[in-house]
Amino acid sequence: MKILIASPEVYPFVKTGGLADVTGALPKALKKLDLDARVILPKHKGVDESRFPLKYKNYKIKCQISMSFVEAEIVESEYDNGVIAYLVEQDEYYNRDYLYSTPDGDYQDNALRFIFFSKSILEAIKVTGFKPDVLHYNDWETALAPVFLKTIYKDDPQLKDIATVFTIHNIGYQGIFWHYDMHLLNLGWEYFSPDYLEFFGNINFMKGGIIFSDIINTVSKKYSEEIQTPEFGYGLDGVLRTRKDDLYGIINGIDYDEWNPETDELLPARYSYRDLKNKLLCKKTLLKEFNIEQNKDYPLIATISRLADQKGFDLIVSGIEEMLSLGVNYIVLGTGERKYHETLKELSKKFPDSFAVKIAYDNKIAHLIEAGADMFLMPSKYEPCGLNQLYSLKYGTVPIVRAVGGLDDTIIDYTENPDRGTGFKFKEYTKEAMLDAIKRAIKLYKNKDLWQSLMIRCMKEDYSWERSAKEYMGLYKKAIERCKSKQ
């Protein structure tokens, strides 16, 4: 079976968040199941050509955008275990300092950039000669590709019979643009209707992906249910309910070649559940890295995240003073909304001994945080899957999470189930509920034997990609069957 996975970002080429981790790790896991899985992404400015040599094979394409044709070149590279990657080189669109937006807001031409990317995915198949059985698209930036496949390209002999799977990683980001951009798609105005792309007077890219794909999935079972409700569906719950028989949930795996304290070369010392002593050395290194001087016996709580409302930073900001008064140290790593950049920096000045923030994406520090922290806080408003709670389990860093989406699917609350618990959960989206979960974690932390038993249980959890990849293989087979049934 041949699979082409399309994503706006793929680790290790370029990354802003968990989407890149998923689309980078899944092809590796599929190859282990003897599938020919490849990826395609834009050639962003951040791609390190010294690490990933690019092969120019004269794969030239041009895509019609409104009344013009835009040219690009498909260049080839590869990463771990020989996974082939196709990168769309179009410097005007992708050679930028950021992938989607600056700290001051989205790029104004994002509609144009990702209409082009969606068309370039299909043109790349034609010039490279790699015709997949299944095209697997990810999030709104690729969501128009199945639309184009089933409309503009429906009679193209090189693209016929390709099945489609569309993965929604975060329905809060849908690719909504004003209707004046409709001409860029080169589709008739009949597609600007409630049955297709129209969404409250605008164009909705993600809606197109949901309607035109053979199979749809999200990155956890609970999230696949949540997004069919008005609370979590962000206006697309009705459309999703019409496709509920084709909607599935598959929990993301994590790449234990990359995230494993026994082998992690980015740590000052490695450790395992059989010998935990070096975790304390990681904690000391982490406290020094963030210049935290306060009581080293305090539990160290950490958050690595996009700094955004969705991730619960309004709760964090409003509750941080009370949290620190409980006798903890707290660190944050991430980038995001400017208001949180400024607020968190001010709080770090106010509480320099116990709270520190680093406004950056820093992979090495992220690994040190997972190893050195005692607890990992994720108070999300909603969380399709979440990866950091899974990394935290492997590193013996106990998760404190809100019971939504993948966080609810992957963490068992210790308070409710001490024999099987793997963290602490809270349900209500309030500062008080979050602080109550933190207090429960601190109470257990003071009992060193029980805490160590909990850490070991967490580290024995298995969220490797092997299980998830087998589920995706089953989904691909369903997509092929569904595609054939429509012919």
C-alpha positions, 0 to 999 in steps of 0.5 A, spaced: 500 500 500 502 506 498 501 512 502 502 520 501 501 524 507 500 531 506 502 536 512 504 544 512 509 542 517 513 535 518 518 534 524 524 533 523 524 538 517 520 544 520 516 544 526 511 549 530 507 544 534 504 537 535 502 536 528 509 536 525 511 530 530 505 526 528 506 527 521 513 526 521 513 519 526 507 516 522 510 514 516 516 511 520 511 507 523 507 505 517 514 503 513 515 498 519 508 495 517 511 494 510 507 500 507 510 505 502 509 511 506 512 518 504 510 525 506 509 532 502 510 539 505 512 546 503 519 548 503 519 553 509 525 557 510 527 553 517 528 547 513 536 545 514 539 543 508 545 541 511 542 536 515 537 534 509 540 534 503 535 536 497 535 532 490 533 537 484 530 532 479 527 537 475 520 536 478 517 542 475 510 544 476 505 550 475 498 551 478 492 555 476 491 560 481 485 565 479 487 567 472 495 566 473 499 560 473 504 559 479 510 555 478 514 551 483 519 545 484 518 539 487 525 537 491 526 530 494 529 529 501 529 523 506 529 523 513 529 517 519 530 510 516 529 512 509 522 516 509 522 520 502 519 527 503 517 531 497 518 539 499 514 544 495 519 550 493 516 556 492 520 562 495 515 567 495 510 563 499 514 559 503 521 562 504 519 566 510 521 567 518 514 564 520 510 558 517 503 561 518 503 568 522 507 573 526 506 574 533 502 580 530 497 576 526 496 571 520 500 572 514 495 576 509 495 571 503 494 565 507 489 563 503 493 564 497 499 560 500 495 554 502 490 554 496 497 553 492 499 548 497 493 543 496 494 544 488 501 542 488 500 536 492 496 533 486 501 536 481 507 533 485 504 526 484 503 527 477 511 529 476 514 524 481 510 518 478 509 516 486 501 515 485 499 513 492 493 508 494 491 513 499 492 521 500 492 523 507 491 530 509 492 534 515 488 540 518 486 546 514 492 548 510 491 541 506 484 541 506 482 543 499 486 538 496 480 533 496 476 538 494 480 539 488 481 532 487 474 530 486 472 537 482 478 540 478 482 533 477 476 528 477 478 526 470 485 526 470 488 519 469 494 520 473 489 521 479 483 517 478 482 512 484 486 515 489 482 514 496 482 520 501 483 520 509 482 527 512 485 528 519 483 534 524 488 535 529 485 542 531 478 544 529 479 551 532 483 552 526 479 552 520 482 556 514 476 561 514 477 567 509 472 572 505 468 570 499 472 575 495 478 569 495 473 564 491 476 566 484 483 563 487 480 556 487 478 556 480 472 553 482 465 555 480 460 559 484 456 553 485 461 551 490 460 557 494 454 554 498 452 551 504 452 544 501 460 545 500 465 551 502 460 557 504 460 558 512 457 564 514 458 568 508 466 566 508 470 560 505 471 554 510 477 550 507 476 545 513 469 544 511 471 542 504 476 537 507 470 534 511 465 534 505 469 531 500 474 526 503 472 519 503 474 518 511 475 523 516 478 522 523 481 526 529 487 524 534 483 521 539 476 518 540 473 522 545 475 528 541 471 525 535 465 525 539 466 532 542 467 536 535 460 533 534 457 538 539 456 545 539 461 546 545 467 543 541 465 543 534 466 551 532 460 551 527 462 545 524 458 540 528 452 539 524 457 538 518 460 532 522 454 529 524 452 528 517 459 524 516 459 521 523 459 514 520 465 516 516 468 519 522 473 515 527 478 517 532 485 514 533 490 516 539 496 519 536 503 515 538 509 518 540 516 516 537 520 513 543 526 513 538 526 521 540 522 521 546 525 516 551 529 518 558 533 511 557 536 513 550 535 521 550 542 524 548 539 531 549 539 530 557 545 531 562 544 524 564 539 518 562 535 514 567 529 509 567 524 506 571 528 501 574 533 506 576 530 513 577 536 517 581 539 521 574 532 524 574 534 528 580 540 530 576 536 533 570 531 537 575 537 540 578 540 542 571 533 544 569 532 549 575 539 552 574 537 553 566 531 557 569 535 560 574 530 558 580 533 558 587 527 557 591 527 550 595 530 545 591 525 540 595 519 543 592 515 540 586 517 543 580 511 543 575 512 545 568 508 547 561 511 546 554 505 549 550 503 554 545 501 560 549 494 561 547 487 561 550 486 554 548 491 551 552 488 554 558 493 560 559 488 564 562 487 559 568 494 559 569 495 567 569 489 568 574 492 562 578 499 562 578 500 566 585 496 562 588 499 556 585 506 558 587 504 559 594 502 552 595 510 551 595 512 549 588 516 552 583 513 553 576 517 554 569 513 555 562 516 554 555 513 556 548 511 562 544 504 564 542 500 570 543 503 577 545 499 578 551 501 572 554 509 573 552 508 580 556 504 577 562 508 571 563 515 575 563 512 580 568 510 574 572 517 572 572 519 578 574 514 578 580 516 571 582 523 571 580 525 565 585 519 560 583 517 562 576 521 562 570 518 563 562 522 562 556 519 565 550 522 560 545 521 554 541 527 550 544 527 542 542 533 541 547 530 545 553 523 541 551 527 534 553 530 537 559 523 539 562 520 533 560 526 529 564 527 534 570 520 536 572 516 533 577 509 534 574 506 537 567 500 542 567 496 542 561 489 545 563 486 546 556 480 548 554 480 543 549 485 538 547 484 534 540 490 529 543 496 532 546 503 529 546 506 532 552 502 528 557 504 522 553 512 524 553 511 526 560 508 519 562 515 516 559 519 521 563 516 519 569 513 527 570 506 526 572 501 529 568 496 534 571 490 535 566 483 537 564 479 532 562 478 533 555 479 530 548 485 526 548 487 528 555 481 524 558 483 518 553 490 517 555 490 519 563 487 515 569 486 520 575 489 517 581 485 520 586 479 516 583 483 510 581 489 509 586 491 502 583 491 504 576 492 512 576 497 515 571 496 523 573 491 528 576 485 530 572 479 536 573 473 537 569 471 544 570 474 549 566 476 554 572 482 556 576 479 553 582 478 546 579 485 546 576 488 548 583 485 543 586 488 538 582 495 541 583 493 540 591 492 533 590 498 532 586 502 536 591 499 532 597 501 525 594 508 528 592 510 528 599 509 521 600 515 519 596 514 511 596 507 512 593 510 518 588 515 513 586 510 508 585 506 513 580 512 515 576 514 508 575 507 506 573 507 512 568 513 510 565 511 503 563 505 506 559 506 504 552 503 509 547 508 507 541 506 509 534 506 501 532 499 501 535 496 507 532 499 505 525 496 499 525 489 503 526 491 508 521 492 502 516 485 499 517 483 506 516 486 507 509 483 500 507 476 503 509 478 509 505 479 505 499 473 501 500 469 507 500 472 510 494 471 504 490 464 504 492 463 511 490 465 510 483 
